[in-house]
């Protein structure tokens, strides 16, 4: 009888249905959540990694085209997936990092253009989502999204945006110096551990080494305390090889992982094991005496690499050493098989060095097979080298050729953690593409950015791109087709259109080819339908009317769906299983008689009577979110005060506009959803049923 009870208990544990993320009551027990490490570099070009480009140069063995190596990152890539069609959110660091953390592209992120040190929106972030999912969260390195205030009480300090622990450089300009105490080229800088400035203890600490050592220590301490029971999320944001191209003090310590490589010593004045020797002195031996065919004449002696390029190659190799060291640590701790590691860069390569010697990314062709650099929206400025590895889930040697963007990582990591991403994300989970399991939803590749300089006149670039005035720029991608606009004067300006699968350098403009007028018009419409204007980053098309859609047949009413689950936020319903559905004449919470927790989604079309500006207002018992097309007009989710009014304004063309309205069902809350509007000839009032169509 005793044995029978044990068997029965085991049967119940194995067979009892588990609810995961509100998706299905029939799913089995929740799998173990993976640890997650997201490694982001600063100004590392697509062409800087061996596996993406440098190995091709080495194979060609053209001595006039020097090459570098990244053996550890190449091994990481071989163990998982390459994402050669991956885009940053903007071609400069602050907006790119904001979009990563928020899961929103530049049509919705609150940090745009060159808004360095602006406070990251107080909303869902990768860290807050994963912390809610049970993760302990930490971040190391560059931040630059803290907002105005007196240190350490910045409003958007990492500890105020979902992280449990922080060590790094909070202020943007501090990341322009890689020896924070000595300040070799840019003066002394601040380094914060949580809310304490520890820079005075960091003698001879080269920051790439510092962040690697601190990350390793944190992982070791965490695993010792938690014994792999609880998962962790680490956002490791190296600020190299960006800007001042400084050198380490010495060779990377031998070995790696638990016993070797970078080690945290924790002694003021000697905090890490490379905090000795001479500051800014060590060249990697592969590059210290490197030569090249500088005049493209094999009969003449080769010249030494210029010092600045030895520095750059050493800086990139140091990141590579750090990645290898961390990967060895995961193996030593026996957590490598349950850790998802992503490696990427914030934007394309830079022309900055802050040294006496000029630097250009042409020496190694850091922009890869593309044209454009940092602050360009040509592919070289926005296509970034990206790798994802997760043993047992992402097949080794996988190549993901579907386009994706940095804002896709929030839903991807939420998916990996077993929760549904917030509805306000612009991204989609990339796990289907990465793992080969499930159907991949299309990513939205949309970029907007302003810079008043020009594309460099590098001879490697196509003639038509050299010296192009940037100003207002924009990118939209449909499949293999990319639309690009430079120096935009009006929303009526045509896109240059390129097939970047066949023409990655964007040489042949297809805009005037037969049939392309349809694509042109679709691009002009789409860029207005996926974004909301931001007065702090004005665009010449902000006042354009969002185009209506043409559909063959409509009738009054809308469709609604209910999803059951105790969601901590309004979830992206596209990934959920419907528990109930039906038709209604307008959004009304009484359509569902359910009293348990969940979310309602109302979908249909709004019939806009006249061209003009419309303000929509929501008052809800718990939370709500309104999208018109794919523009988030009202986000009344994170921090929403129940029964308060939340409004949003959008300019709409007369006609039909698709909408999605999310409403949170919470036990014990007032079941109220009040949707009002005002616009041309309309005083503020509830939206009548005859406005809604399906």
C-alpha positions, 0 to 999 in steps of 0.5 A: 500500500505504501509503494502504491501511494508513492507511485500514485503521488509520482503519477499526479506530479507528472500528469497534473496539468500545469498552467504556464503563462495563461497559454493552456491548461493542458500544458505539462509542468513548467520546464526549468527556466534558463539563466540568461546572459545578454552581452552588448558591445559598443560600436562593434561593427558587423565586420569586426567578428571573425565568424561574420566577416574577418575570417573571410578576409583571412581566407582570402589572404590579401595582405593589403586587407588586414584581418583580426580574429575572435576565436572565442566568439566564433566558438560561441557562434558555432555552438548556437545560431548566427543572426546575420539579418539582425538590426539595432534600433538606431545607429547610436547608443542611447536610443539603441539601448533604450529600445533593447531594454524596453522592447520597443522600436524607435517609433515608440521608445521614449529615448530617440535621436541623440538623447544621451542620459535621458531617463529610460521610460518607467515601464516594463523592461527586460529586467522587470519582466524577468524579475517578475518571472522569478529571476534575479537580475544584474547589469554591468557596464554602460548605462547612460539612461539615468535621467537628470538628478543628483547622484545617486538618486537618478530617476532611471538608475538601473535599480529603478528599472528592474535590476537587483544589482548594478556595477558600471558607468551610469553617465554616458560620457563616463563610458568614453574612458576605459581607466576610470580612476586614472582618466588617461585620455578623458579624465577621471570617471565615476563607477557605481556599485548600486548607489555607491561610487567606487572609482577611487578604489579602481587603480589600473582597472581597464573596464573591459577586464573590470566588467568581466571580473565583476560578472564572474564574481556575481555568478559565482556568488549567486550560484553558491547561494542559490545552487542553481535553484533560481535563474539569473539574468545578466545584462553585460554592457561593455563600453569597448571598443567605443571611443578612446581606444585604450589598451589593457595593462597586460596579457589576459590571465591564463586559463579561464572560468572558476580558477583562471582568467579574470578574477575579482580580488576586491582589494582597494587599489587592486580590485582585479588581477590585471590591476597592475603593470602599466596602464594603456600599454599591452598590445595583443601579440597577434597584432603587436608586430603585424604588418600589411601590404600598405602600397599593394605592391608585393615587391616592396617591404610591408609596413607595420600596422598603424598603432591605432589599429593595433589598439582597436584589434587588441580591444576587440580581442579583449572582449573575445577573451572575456566572452571565452572566460565567462563561457568557461565559468558556466562550464565549470559551474555546470550551468552552461547547458541551462544558460542562454547567451546572446552577443550583439552590438549597439550599432555600427562601427565608429570613426572616433578614437579620442587619440592623436592618431585618427581612426577609420573603420576602413582598415578592417572594413568593420562595416562588413559587406555593407556601406555606412557606419555609426549614425548612418541608416545604411546597413553598415550603421544598423546591421549588427553582429548577433549570436545566440547560444542555448545548448539543447534548444538552439541547434549548433551551427544554425543560421537565422536569415529572417530579419529581426530587431533588438526590440525582439529580445524582450519577448524572446527572453520572456518566452524562454522564461515561460511568461508572455511578453507585455502587450506594449512590446513592438517585438516578437519572440525569436525562439521559433527561428532560433530553435526550429520549433513553432511558427515564427511571427514577422518582426517589425524592422523600423528605424528613425533617427536624426544626425546633421553630419554626412556619410563618410566618403570612404572609397569602399562605399558606393559613390552615391552614398559617399558624403550623403547628408543625413539629417532626418533618416528612416528605414522600413524593411519588408522581407528582403526589401529595405526602404531608406530615406535620407535628409527627409523634408516631407513624408511625401519623399520617396524611399530608395528601395533595395533588395538587401539579400541580393544587394547588401551594399544597397547599390541598385535603387529599385524605386523606379523599377516597374511595379515598385510604386506599390511598394513605395506607397506601402512603405510611406503608409506603413511608417506612419502606421507603426509609430507615435510622434515624440515632441522631443524628437520632431520629424517632418512627417509628424503631422501627416495623417495616418492612412486608412486601410481599404478592405472589401467588405465590412459590417457593424460590430467587433470581435472579442476574445478572452484569455484566462490567466493571472497575468502580471501585465497586459499580455501580448495575446498573439501568443495565447490560447483563446478561452472564449470569443464572440462578437459585440457591437462595441467594446464592453466588458460584460461580453464575458461573464467570467469572474476569474483573472485574464484579459479581454481583447477587442479587435475591429475597425474604427470608421473615422468620419473626417481627416484630422486629429483625434484624442482617445481617452480610456478609463478602466478598472484595472489596465488597458492598452489601445493600438490603432494600426500598430501605433500604441496610442494609449498605454494604461498598463504599467503604473496605471491608477485604476479608474483614472483617465489616460489619453492619447492623440493621433492624426487619422485619415478619414476611413477605416483604421484597424484597432486592438484594445486590451482590457485587464480582468482582475478579480476584485476590481471594478469591471469598467472600460470607458472609451471616449474620443474627440476630434473634428466636429466631435466633442468629447464623448463615448464612442458610439456603436456605429463607429465600430466595424469588423 
